[in-house]
Amino acid sequence: MCIKERNASDSTCKKLLRDKGCFADLCNYAFFQGRQVIQPEELVSREMICRP
């Protein structure tokens, strides 16, 4: 069975992860114990790179 409905939390999560600041903070917390190793301005979206 394939579920085609998207719930609000899925959409909210995707919006947050597209925000470079939020994504950098999440990764810094998860991988570097909160140290600011990943800078938002250094991030590049793979969605932008992979599109023809």
Sequence and secondary structure as in RCSB ss.txt:
>XXXX:A:sequence
MCIKERNASDSTCKKLLRDKGCFADLCNYAFFQGRQVIQPEELVSREMICRP
>XXXX:A:secstr
       HHHHHHHHHHHSHHHHHHHHHHHHHTT   S GGG   HHHHH  
